[in-house]
Amino acid sequence: MDENLETINFSQVLSALADVNTPFPPRLLRGFSDLTHRNIKDLLPVWETLPEARKVGILEDLDDLIEKDTLVCFDELAKSLITDQSPKVRVASLNLLWECEEPRIVPLLIDLLDHDSDEAVRAATASLLGRFVLLGELDAISEKLRDDVVNRLIAVSRSKELPRVKQRALESLGYSSHPDVTELIRKAYESNDILWVTSALCAMGRSADEQWASSIQESLNSQDSEIQFEAVRAAGELELVSSRETLLDLLDEEIEDTEIKLAVIWALSQIGGDEVKEKFEELLASSVDDDEIEWIEKALENLELSGTAGMEMLDFSADDEDEDLDFDEDVDMNLDENQDVDFEEDQYDDQ
């Protein structure tokens, strides 16, 4: 029987969960989807008795499952666990809320950002609030709620908060049209601190603003792989036609870093053009790596679906094109833009 069609009784889930000497059965993971209030009430007493490693492992498995099964939703579970005593559990729960669009969760997230004792939790919360910045720009939530989120993130970006939290806040602000955001991004980019520059580039890519084209172009040939990676993604997200030749040249140079190579391929699929389609077909014919072949095929599909192949032959400017801000995790090929890189010195405390 297809496990996706199997009816799972929640009592099975609770029994398996409580059996700490046995790995949790993968087939029961879907049992955590769409929990009722009664389910949550039954779950929490069992959950509280579990070792931290088991809790985190299950939540990470649920996060993986979301990538494979679009029918599952673990929002109710995650919302009930973001106040767990373990910071690792709180972070893993926040990660499950990436697709959540419920306005009522925003006050809780702002409270976590302001008061949680753990840096990683505050950083994850700052990242998640970017979802609501974007929803605000799309008029999918109230103007007041959008302003509350944006103003709080701006305050964090200018505060004496720890750098990682401020960087995640800046990245989330990339979606915002607030007039103060431009200066925050520019200051971060000009800081010469690698982590701040990468956060600035991430924000630029989210901005739907081609004023950043020259900065992104400048960073495409950076000797630092993190900066180059974020510049590539930003060029794709902004569909910068001016970056196409540089990205094609990077492919011709046979990039050694696999993540950057795949990011270049995807960025080119967003930018489009006949040259891009020809290059993809050439790569497809010569590649021997199954994962790369699969990614190129996805890129070709994106090229065709977005109608960007041969786009430059049409007689209209980029300014006339409809901007489509995509929050799809698959587009990010699971290269987590919120991945944190630890460092010891904050060279950017004055922001």
Secondary structure, 3 states (H helix, E strand, C coil): CCCCCCCCCHHHHHHHHHCCCCCCCHHHHHHHCCCCHHHHHHHHHHHCCCCHHHHHHHHHHHHHHHHHCCCCCCHHHHHHHCCCCCHHHHHHHHHCCCCCCCHHHHHHHHHHHHHCCCHHHHHHHHHHHHHHHHHHHCCCCCHHHHHHHHHHHHHHHCCCCCHHHHHHHHHHHCCCCCCCHHHHHHHHHCCCCHHHHHHHHHHHHHCCCHHHHHHHHHHCCCCCHHHHHHHHHHHHHCCCHHHHHHHHHHHHCCCCCHHHHHHHHHHHHHHCCHHHHHHHHHHHHHCCCHHHHHHHHHHHHHHHHCCCCCHHHCCCCHHHCCCCCCCCCCCCCCCCCCCCCCCCCCCCCCC
